[in-house]
């Protein structure tokens, strides 16, 4: 089952998001990237587009393709075609990590879905994925014979900034900010 939610309202501030209910409101922005916004971080400046779209990914590897398709369609709808290629790669890497590692490390919660949210502030877009896993993402230096291990290097090279934060009582959100 795939669920897509488009939000156009700003939700009231919450004291803490949990892995069970993290649905970002329009205007949400990761704290470590607030300095990228000009003006008040609480609301976009007049004429600055703000929107969000969230897609629920079932816990299966086929979901990575669905995440890319959702992302391309959303960016096209927002008329941000310049971000499509890089965002598709970032979403692919983060969704793969969330499904491969986040669900595997969340033994008691491994059948929960992963949520992909795209949050627009002007010409910048945050790609945020939350999963029930407790492990923290980390850049690693794989050997030449390792299969994989470069995903977060790709995310880092294509984004203005990326990071992650734990969610209570379990889980995490991994995000990346991109701009044309």
Secondary structure, 3 states (H helix, E strand, C coil): CCEEEEECCCCCCCCCCECCCCCCCCCCCCHHHHHHCCCCCCCCCCCCCEEEEEEEECCCCCHHHHHHHHHHHHHHHCCCHHHHHHHHHHHHHHHHHHHHHHCCCCHHHCCCCEEEEEEEECCEEEEEEEECCCCCCCCCCCCCCCCCCCHHHHHHHHCCEEEEEECECCCEEEEEEEEC
